Amino acid sequence: MKILDYSALALVIIGAVNWGLIAFFSFDLVRVLFGDMSLLSRIVYALVGVAGLYALSYFGRVKNEM
């Protein structure tokens, strides 16, 4: 389970950095690396989105550990 947690966290961080680059510099790193809505960029966006949804479960686990 820890591998899944760390993978999801890494993808959420990648997504956050990408959104920060878009907001501050109008620079979409995923688009630059993988193309404008190519299959690969859609997969990256989808993985980041699923990781974000999975990261919601962190709130329940943090609450249970307190």
HTML snippet that shows the backbone in 3Dmol.js (N, CA, C, O; Angstrom):
<script src="https://3Dmol.org/build/3Dmol-min.js"></script>
<div id="view" style="width:600px;height:400px;position:relative"></div>
<script>
const pdb = `
ATOM      1  N   MET A   1       0.819  -1.190   0.000  1.00  0.00           N
ATOM      2  CA  MET A   1       0.000   0.000   0.000  1.00  0.00           C
ATOM      3  C   MET A   1       0.862   1.254   0.000  1.00  0.00           C
ATOM      4  O   MET A   1       0.476   2.276  -0.566  1.00  0.00           O
ATOM      5  N   LYS A   2       2.037   1.176   0.638  1.00  0.00           N
ATOM      6  CA  LYS A   2       2.902   2.351   0.674  1.00  0.00           C
ATOM      7  C   LYS A   2       3.384   2.742  -0.716  1.00  0.00           C
ATOM      8  O   LYS A   2       3.514   3.932  -1.004  1.00  0.00           O
ATOM      9  N   ILE A   3       3.649   1.782  -1.573  1.00  0.00           N
ATOM     10  CA  ILE A   3       4.102   2.090  -2.927  1.00  0.00           C
ATOM     11  C   ILE A   3       3.018   2.862  -3.673  1.00  0.00           C
ATOM     12  O   ILE A   3       3.309   3.833  -4.371  1.00  0.00           O
ATOM     13  N   LEU A   4       1.778   2.433  -3.524  1.00  0.00           N
ATOM     14  CA  LEU A   4       0.663   3.132  -4.160  1.00  0.00           C
ATOM     15  C   LEU A   4       0.517   4.540  -3.589  1.00  0.00           C
ATOM     16  O   LEU A   4       0.271   5.489  -4.333  1.00  0.00           O
ATOM     17  N   ASP A   5       0.664   4.679  -2.282  1.00  0.00           N
ATOM     18  CA  ASP A   5       0.565   6.000  -1.651  1.00  0.00           C
ATOM     19  C   ASP A   5       1.645   6.941  -2.163  1.00  0.00           C
ATOM     20  O   ASP A   5       1.351   8.084  -2.513  1.00  0.00           O
ATOM     21  N   TYR A   6       2.880   6.481  -2.212  1.00  0.00           N
ATOM     22  CA  TYR A   6       3.973   7.331  -2.676  1.00  0.00           C
ATOM     23  C   TYR A   6       3.854   7.640  -4.170  1.00  0.00           C
ATOM     24  O   TYR A   6       4.186   8.743  -4.603  1.00  0.00           O
ATOM     25  N   SER A   7       3.391   6.689  -4.941  1.00  0.00           N
ATOM     26  CA  SER A   7       3.188   6.941  -6.371  1.00  0.00           C
ATOM     27  C   SER A   7       2.103   7.991  -6.579  1.00  0.00           C
ATOM     28  O   SER A   7       2.256   8.904  -7.391  1.00  0.00           O
ATOM     29  N   ALA A   8       1.015   7.853  -5.843  1.00  0.00           N
ATOM     30  CA  ALA A   8      -0.066   8.834  -5.948  1.00  0.00           C
ATOM     31  C   ALA A   8       0.412  10.207  -5.503  1.00  0.00           C
ATOM     32  O   ALA A   8       0.096  11.212  -6.140  1.00  0.00           O
ATOM     33  N   LEU A   9       1.169  10.256  -4.415  1.00  0.00           N
ATOM     34  CA  LEU A   9       1.679  11.530  -3.928  1.00  0.00           C
ATOM     35  C   LEU A   9       2.615  12.175  -4.950  1.00  0.00           C
ATOM     36  O   LEU A   9       2.563  13.387  -5.158  1.00  0.00           O
ATOM     37  N   ALA A  10       3.458  11.386  -5.578  1.00  0.00           N
ATOM     38  CA  ALA A  10       4.360  11.915  -6.604  1.00  0.00           C
ATOM     39  C   ALA A  10       3.571  12.491  -7.777  1.00  0.00           C
ATOM     40  O   ALA A  10       3.904  13.561  -8.285  1.00  0.00           O
ATOM     41  N   LEU A  11       2.529  11.787  -8.205  1.00  0.00           N
ATOM     42  CA  LEU A  11       1.719  12.290  -9.310  1.00  0.00           C
ATOM     43  C   LEU A  11       0.957  13.551  -8.929  1.00  0.00           C
ATOM     44  O   LEU A  11       0.807  14.452  -9.754  1.00  0.00           O
ATOM     45  N   VAL A  12       0.478  13.628  -7.705  1.00  0.00           N
ATOM     46  CA  VAL A  12      -0.209  14.835  -7.247  1.00  0.00           C
ATOM     47  C   VAL A  12       0.761  16.012  -7.221  1.00  0.00           C
ATOM     48  O   VAL A  12       0.394  17.124  -7.600  1.00  0.00           O
ATOM     49  N   ILE A  13       1.987  15.779  -6.781  1.00  0.00           N
ATOM     50  CA  ILE A  13       2.987  16.841  -6.771  1.00  0.00           C
ATOM     51  C   ILE A  13       3.325  17.281  -8.188  1.00  0.00           C
ATOM     52  O   ILE A  13       3.452  18.478  -8.448  1.00  0.00           O
ATOM     53  N   ILE A  14       3.472  16.338  -9.104  1.00  0.00           N
ATOM     54  CA  ILE A  14       3.729  16.676 -10.502  1.00  0.00           C
ATOM     55  C   ILE A  14       2.591  17.532 -11.054  1.00  0.00           C
ATOM     56  O   ILE A  14       2.828  18.523 -11.745  1.00  0.00           O
ATOM     57  N   GLY A  15       1.359  17.142 -10.743  1.00  0.00           N
ATOM     58  CA  GLY A  15       0.209  17.925 -11.199  1.00  0.00           C
ATOM     59  C   GLY A  15       0.191  19.317 -10.599  1.00  0.00           C
ATOM     60  O   GLY A  15      -0.131  20.286 -11.286  1.00  0.00           O
ATOM     61  N   ALA A  16       0.535  19.427  -9.317  1.00  0.00           N
ATOM     62  CA  ALA A  16       0.554  20.729  -8.659  1.00  0.00           C
ATOM     63  C   ALA A  16       1.632  21.629  -9.255  1.00  0.00           C
ATOM     64  O   ALA A  16       1.400  22.818  -9.474  1.00  0.00           O
ATOM     65  N   VAL A  17       2.799  21.070  -9.514  1.00  0.00           N
ATOM     66  CA  VAL A  17       3.871  21.853 -10.133  1.00  0.00           C
ATOM     67  C   VAL A  17       3.443  22.309 -11.524  1.00  0.00           C
ATOM     68  O   VAL A  17       3.688  23.453 -11.907  1.00  0.00           O
ATOM     69  N   ASN A  18       2.808  21.427 -12.275  1.00  0.00           N
ATOM     70  CA  ASN A  18       2.360  21.794 -13.618  1.00  0.00           C
ATOM     71  C   ASN A  18       1.326  22.923 -13.551  1.00  0.00           C
ATOM     72  O   ASN A  18       1.399  23.869 -14.336  1.00  0.00           O
ATOM     73  N   TRP A  19       0.365  22.835 -12.626  1.00  0.00           N
ATOM     74  CA  TRP A  19      -0.629  23.908 -12.484  1.00  0.00           C
ATOM     75  C   TRP A  19       0.029  25.195 -12.030  1.00  0.00           C
ATOM     76  O   TRP A  19      -0.384  26.272 -12.460  1.00  0.00           O
ATOM     77  N   GLY A  20       1.033  25.121 -11.181  1.00  0.00           N
ATOM     78  CA  GLY A  20       1.763  26.322 -10.780  1.00  0.00           C
ATOM     79  C   GLY A  20       2.479  26.966 -11.954  1.00  0.00           C
ATOM     80  O   GLY A  20       2.466  28.188 -12.101  1.00  0.00           O
ATOM     81  N   LEU A  21       3.108  26.143 -12.795  1.00  0.00           N
ATOM     82  CA  LEU A  21       3.760  26.674 -13.992  1.00  0.00           C
ATOM     83  C   LEU A  21       2.758  27.331 -14.929  1.00  0.00           C
ATOM     84  O   LEU A  21       3.045  28.371 -15.523  1.00  0.00           O
ATOM     85  N   ILE A  22       1.591  26.728 -15.061  1.00  0.00           N
ATOM     86  CA  ILE A  22       0.552  27.309 -15.916  1.00  0.00           C
ATOM     87  C   ILE A  22       0.095  28.647 -15.341  1.00  0.00           C
ATOM     88  O   ILE A  22      -0.044  29.622 -16.080  1.00  0.00           O
ATOM     89  N   ALA A  23      -0.138  28.703 -14.041  1.00  0.00           N
ATOM     90  CA  ALA A  23      -0.657  29.926 -13.413  1.00  0.00           C
ATOM     91  C   ALA A  23       0.359  31.064 -13.442  1.00  0.00           C
ATOM     92  O   ALA A  23       0.004  32.202 -13.750  1.00  0.00           O
ATOM     93  N   PHE A  24       1.607  30.771 -13.127  1.00  0.00           N
ATOM     94  CA  PHE A  24       2.590  31.829 -12.993  1.00  0.00           C
ATOM     95  C   PHE A  24       3.285  32.200 -14.302  1.00  0.00           C
ATOM     96  O   PHE A  24       3.651  33.358 -14.504  1.00  0.00           O
ATOM     97  N   PHE A  25       3.466  31.224 -15.188  1.00  0.00           N
ATOM     98  CA  PHE A  25       4.264  31.475 -16.387  1.00  0.00           C
ATOM     99  C   PHE A  25       3.561  31.122 -17.691  1.00  0.00           C
ATOM    100  O   PHE A  25       4.164  31.236 -18.758  1.00  0.00           O
ATOM    101  N   SER A  26       2.300  30.696 -17.632  1.00  0.00           N
ATOM    102  CA  SER A  26       1.563  30.242 -18.823  1.00  0.00           C
ATOM    103  C   SER A  26       2.352  29.174 -19.576  1.00  0.00           C
ATOM    104  O   SER A  26       2.410  29.179 -20.805  1.00  0.00           O
ATOM    105  N   PHE A  27       2.952  28.267 -18.824  1.00  0.00           N
ATOM    106  CA  PHE A  27       3.787  27.219 -19.396  1.00  0.00           C
ATOM    107  C   PHE A  27       3.265  25.865 -18.944  1.00  0.00           C
ATOM    108  O   PHE A  27       3.326  25.536 -17.759  1.00  0.00           O
ATOM    109  N   ASP A  28       2.752  25.080 -19.886  1.00  0.00           N
ATOM    110  CA  ASP A  28       2.223  23.747 -19.591  1.00  0.00           C
ATOM    111  C   ASP A  28       3.304  22.715 -19.897  1.00  0.00           C
ATOM    112  O   ASP A  28       3.538  22.378 -21.058  1.00  0.00           O
ATOM    113  N   LEU A  29       3.955  22.219 -18.862  1.00  0.00           N
ATOM    114  CA  LEU A  29       5.070  21.290 -19.024  1.00  0.00           C
ATOM    115  C   LEU A  29       4.638  19.976 -19.673  1.00  0.00           C
ATOM    116  O   LEU A  29       5.364  19.427 -20.502  1.00  0.00           O
ATOM    117  N   VAL A  30       3.468  19.472 -19.304  1.00  0.00           N
ATOM    118  CA  VAL A  30       2.982  18.216 -19.890  1.00  0.00           C
ATOM    119  C   VAL A  30       2.767  18.387 -21.392  1.00  0.00           C
ATOM    120  O   VAL A  30       3.105  17.497 -22.173  1.00  0.00           O
ATOM    121  N   ARG A  31       2.210  19.517 -21.796  1.00  0.00           N
ATOM    122  CA  ARG A  31       1.983  19.774 -23.227  1.00  0.00           C
ATOM    123  C   ARG A  31       3.313  19.858 -23.964  1.00  0.00           C
ATOM    124  O   ARG A  31       3.443  19.344 -25.075  1.00  0.00           O
ATOM    125  N   VAL A  32       4.297  20.500 -23.353  1.00  0.00           N
ATOM    126  CA  VAL A  32       5.605  20.639 -23.993  1.00  0.00           C
ATOM    127  C   VAL A  32       6.289  19.279 -24.134  1.00  0.00           C
ATOM    128  O   VAL A  32       6.883  18.982 -25.171  1.00  0.00           O
ATOM    129  N   LEU A  33       6.203  18.457 -23.087  1.00  0.00           N
ATOM    130  CA  LEU A  33       6.889  17.165 -23.118  1.00  0.00           C
ATOM    131  C   LEU A  33       6.198  16.126 -23.988  1.00  0.00           C
ATOM    132  O   LEU A  33       6.864  15.347 -24.671  1.00  0.00           O
ATOM    133  N   PHE A  34       4.855  16.106 -23.971  1.00  0.00           N
ATOM    134  CA  PHE A  34       4.130  15.009 -24.608  1.00  0.00           C
ATOM    135  C   PHE A  34       3.230  15.426 -25.758  1.00  0.00           C
ATOM    136  O   PHE A  34       2.610  14.565 -26.383  1.00  0.00           O
ATOM    137  N   GLY A  35       3.136  16.705 -26.059  1.00  0.00           N
ATOM    138  CA  GLY A  35       2.314  17.163 -27.167  1.00  0.00           C
ATOM    139  C   GLY A  35       0.976  17.706 -26.689  1.00  0.00           C
ATOM    140  O   GLY A  35       0.540  17.460 -25.565  1.00  0.00           O
ATOM    141  N   ASP A  36       0.350  18.444 -27.575  1.00  0.00           N
ATOM    142  CA  ASP A  36      -0.915  19.099 -27.263  1.00  0.00           C
ATOM    143  C   ASP A  36      -2.059  18.096 -27.335  1.00  0.00           C
ATOM    144  O   ASP A  36      -2.559  17.786 -28.417  1.00  0.00           O
ATOM    145  N   MET A  37      -2.471  17.589 -26.167  1.00  0.00           N
ATOM    146  CA  MET A  37      -3.556  16.614 -26.017  1.00  0.00           C
ATOM    147  C   MET A  37      -3.331  15.351 -26.855  1.00  0.00           C
ATOM    148  O   MET A  37      -4.267  14.789 -27.424  1.00  0.00           O
ATOM    149  N   SER A  38      -2.067  14.922 -26.915  1.00  0.00           N
ATOM    150  CA  SER A  38      -1.766  13.639 -27.542  1.00  0.00           C
ATOM    151  C   SER A  38      -2.236  12.530 -26.610  1.00  0.00           C
ATOM    152  O   SER A  38      -2.643  12.795 -25.479  1.00  0.00           O
ATOM    153  N   LEU A  39      -2.182  11.323 -27.070  1.00  0.00           N
ATOM    154  CA  LEU A  39      -2.597  10.181 -26.245  1.00  0.00           C
ATOM    155  C   LEU A  39      -1.763  10.116 -24.967  1.00  0.00           C
ATOM    156  O   LEU A  39      -2.295   9.868 -23.885  1.00  0.00           O
ATOM    157  N   LEU A  40      -0.474  10.337 -25.097  1.00  0.00           N
ATOM    158  CA  LEU A  40       0.403  10.266 -23.930  1.00  0.00           C
ATOM    159  C   LEU A  40       0.102  11.380 -22.926  1.00  0.00           C
ATOM    160  O   LEU A  40       0.094  11.137 -21.719  1.00  0.00           O
ATOM    161  N   SER A  41      -0.145  12.591 -23.410  1.00  0.00           N
ATOM    162  CA  SER A  41      -0.467  13.678 -22.478  1.00  0.00           C
ATOM    163  C   SER A  41      -1.813  13.440 -21.803  1.00  0.00           C
ATOM    164  O   SER A  41      -1.980  13.779 -20.632  1.00  0.00           O
ATOM    165  N   ARG A  42      -2.767  12.868 -22.513  1.00  0.00           N
ATOM    166  CA  ARG A  42      -4.055  12.531 -21.898  1.00  0.00           C
ATOM    167  C   ARG A  42      -3.887  11.476 -20.811  1.00  0.00           C
ATOM    168  O   ARG A  42      -4.558  11.530 -19.780  1.00  0.00           O
ATOM    169  N   ILE A  43      -2.997  10.522 -21.041  1.00  0.00           N
ATOM    170  CA  ILE A  43      -2.727   9.497 -20.030  1.00  0.00           C
ATOM    171  C   ILE A  43      -2.109  10.132 -18.794  1.00  0.00           C
ATOM    172  O   ILE A  43      -2.482   9.792 -17.671  1.00  0.00           O
ATOM    173  N   VAL A  44      -1.164  11.056 -18.987  1.00  0.00           N
ATOM    174  CA  VAL A  44      -0.536  11.731 -17.847  1.00  0.00           C
ATOM    175  C   VAL A  44      -1.589  12.516 -17.070  1.00  0.00           C
ATOM    176  O   VAL A  44      -1.652  12.422 -15.844  1.00  0.00           O
ATOM    177  N   TYR A  45      -2.426  13.299 -17.783  1.00  0.00           N
ATOM    178  CA  TYR A  45      -3.481  14.057 -17.106  1.00  0.00           C
ATOM    179  C   TYR A  45      -4.441  13.124 -16.366  1.00  0.00           C
ATOM    180  O   TYR A  45      -4.860  13.434 -15.251  1.00  0.00           O
ATOM    181  N   ALA A  46      -4.788  12.003 -16.963  1.00  0.00           N
ATOM    182  CA  ALA A  46      -5.703  11.054 -16.327  1.00  0.00           C
ATOM    183  C   ALA A  46      -5.076  10.446 -15.073  1.00  0.00           C
ATOM    184  O   ALA A  46      -5.742  10.319 -14.046  1.00  0.00           O
ATOM    185  N   LEU A  47      -3.804  10.073 -15.151  1.00  0.00           N
ATOM    186  CA  LEU A  47      -3.120   9.509 -13.983  1.00  0.00           C
ATOM    187  C   LEU A  47      -3.027  10.519 -12.848  1.00  0.00           C
ATOM    188  O   LEU A  47      -3.203  10.163 -11.684  1.00  0.00           O
ATOM    189  N   VAL A  48      -2.752  11.772 -13.178  1.00  0.00           N
ATOM    190  CA  VAL A  48      -2.697  12.818 -12.153  1.00  0.00           C
ATOM    191  C   VAL A  48      -4.074  13.000 -11.521  1.00  0.00           C
ATOM    192  O   VAL A  48      -4.183  13.156 -10.304  1.00  0.00           O
ATOM    193  N   GLY A  49      -5.117  12.982 -12.334  1.00  0.00           N
ATOM    194  CA  GLY A  49      -6.477  13.124 -11.810  1.00  0.00           C
ATOM    195  C   GLY A  49      -6.875  11.969 -10.908  1.00  0.00           C
ATOM    196  O   GLY A  49      -7.454  12.186  -9.843  1.00  0.00           O
ATOM    197  N   VAL A  50      -6.578  10.760 -11.313  1.00  0.00           N
ATOM    198  CA  VAL A  50      -6.898   9.588 -10.498  1.00  0.00           C
ATOM    199  C   VAL A  50      -6.082   9.610  -9.203  1.00  0.00           C
ATOM    200  O   VAL A  50      -6.586   9.248  -8.140  1.00  0.00           O
ATOM    201  N   ALA A  51      -4.827  10.033  -9.298  1.00  0.00           N
ATOM    202  CA  ALA A  51      -3.997  10.132  -8.098  1.00  0.00           C
ATOM    203  C   ALA A  51      -4.560  11.176  -7.132  1.00  0.00           C
ATOM    204  O   ALA A  51      -4.515  10.987  -5.917  1.00  0.00           O
ATOM    205  N   GLY A  52      -5.083  12.264  -7.668  1.00  0.00           N
ATOM    206  CA  GLY A  52      -5.703  13.274  -6.823  1.00  0.00           C
ATOM    207  C   GLY A  52      -6.916  12.734  -6.100  1.00  0.00           C
ATOM    208  O   GLY A  52      -7.115  13.005  -4.916  1.00  0.00           O
ATOM    209  N   LEU A  53      -7.722  11.973  -6.810  1.00  0.00           N
ATOM    210  CA  LEU A  53      -8.890  11.364  -6.175  1.00  0.00           C
ATOM    211  C   LEU A  53      -8.472  10.353  -5.119  1.00  0.00           C
ATOM    212  O   LEU A  53      -9.074  10.285  -4.047  1.00  0.00           O
ATOM    213  N   TYR A  54      -7.451   9.572  -5.415  1.00  0.00           N
ATOM    214  CA  TYR A  54      -6.950   8.604  -4.446  1.00  0.00           C
ATOM    215  C   TYR A  54      -6.388   9.321  -3.213  1.00  0.00           C
ATOM    216  O   TYR A  54      -6.534   8.838  -2.091  1.00  0.00           O
ATOM    217  N   ALA A  55      -5.747  10.470  -3.425  1.00  0.00           N
ATOM    218  CA  ALA A  55      -5.148  11.211  -2.317  1.00  0.00           C
ATOM    219  C   ALA A  55      -6.198  11.716  -1.334  1.00  0.00           C
ATOM    220  O   ALA A  55      -5.866  12.036  -0.193  1.00  0.00           O
ATOM    221  N   LEU A  56      -7.440  11.791  -1.751  1.00  0.00           N
ATOM    222  CA  LEU A  56      -8.502  12.157  -0.823  1.00  0.00           C
ATOM    223  C   LEU A  56      -8.599  11.163   0.327  1.00  0.00           C
ATOM    224  O   LEU A  56      -9.023  11.520   1.427  1.00  0.00           O
ATOM    225  N   SER A  57      -8.210   9.926   0.075  1.00  0.00           N
ATOM    226  CA  SER A  57      -8.258   8.915   1.133  1.00  0.00           C
ATOM    227  C   SER A  57      -7.226   9.187   2.223  1.00  0.00           C
ATOM    228  O   SER A  57      -7.337   8.632   3.316  1.00  0.00           O
ATOM    229  N   TYR A  58      -6.228  10.023   1.956  1.00  0.00           N
ATOM    230  CA  TYR A  58      -5.243  10.367   2.974  1.00  0.00           C
ATOM    231  C   TYR A  58      -5.910  11.039   4.165  1.00  0.00           C
ATOM    232  O   TYR A  58      -5.485  10.836   5.303  1.00  0.00           O
ATOM    233  N   PHE A  59      -6.941  11.832   3.927  1.00  0.00           N
ATOM    234  CA  PHE A  59      -7.613  12.533   5.007  1.00  0.00           C
ATOM    235  C   PHE A  59      -8.199  11.552   6.021  1.00  0.00           C
ATOM    236  O   PHE A  59      -8.081  11.772   7.226  1.00  0.00           O
ATOM    237  N   GLY A  60      -8.821  10.489   5.558  1.00  0.00           N
ATOM    238  CA  GLY A  60      -9.374   9.496   6.455  1.00  0.00           C
ATOM    239  C   GLY A  60      -8.306   8.758   7.232  1.00  0.00           C
ATOM    240  O   GLY A  60      -8.502   8.434   8.403  1.00  0.00           O
ATOM    241  N   ARG A  61      -7.184   8.489   6.600  1.00  0.00           N
ATOM    242  CA  ARG A  61      -6.107   7.776   7.281  1.00  0.00           C
ATOM    243  C   ARG A  61      -5.388   8.658   8.289  1.00  0.00           C
ATOM    244  O   ARG A  61      -4.971   8.179   9.344  1.00  0.00           O
ATOM    245  N   VAL A  62      -5.238   9.927   7.982  1.00  0.00           N
ATOM    246  CA  VAL A  62      -4.593  10.844   8.929  1.00  0.00           C
ATOM    247  C   VAL A  62      -5.470  11.006  10.147  1.00  0.00           C
ATOM    248  O   VAL A  62      -4.973  11.044  11.273  1.00  0.00           O
ATOM    249  N   LYS A  63      -6.783  11.104   9.932  1.00  0.00           N
ATOM    250  CA  LYS A  63      -7.724  11.250  11.039  1.00  0.00           C
ATOM    251  C   LYS A  63      -7.666  10.023  11.952  1.00  0.00           C
ATOM    252  O   LYS A  63      -7.727  10.158  13.174  1.00  0.00           O
ATOM    253  N   ASN A  64      -7.549   8.823  11.362  1.00  0.00           N
ATOM    254  CA  ASN A  64      -7.517   7.594  12.149  1.00  0.00           C
ATOM    255  C   ASN A  64      -6.211   7.448  12.938  1.00  0.00           C
ATOM    256  O   ASN A  64      -6.193   6.784  13.974  1.00  0.00           O
ATOM    257  N   GLU A  65      -5.129   8.054  12.465  1.00  0.00           N
ATOM    258  CA  GLU A  65      -3.849   7.938  13.147  1.00  0.00           C
ATOM    259  C   GLU A  65      -3.735   8.869  14.339  1.00  0.00           C
ATOM    260  O   GLU A  65      -2.865   8.664  15.186  1.00  0.00           O
ATOM    261  N   MET A  66      -4.576   9.876  14.435  1.00  0.00           N
ATOM    262  CA  MET A  66      -4.501  10.859  15.534  1.00  0.00           C
ATOM    263  C   MET A  66      -5.121  10.337  16.772  1.00  0.00           C
ATOM    264  O   MET A  66      -5.146  11.029  17.790  1.00  0.00           O
TER     265      MET A  66
END
`;
const viewer = $3Dmol.createViewer("view");
viewer.addModel(pdb, "pdb");
viewer.setStyle({}, {cartoon: {color: "spectrum"}});
viewer.zoomTo();
viewer.render();
</script>
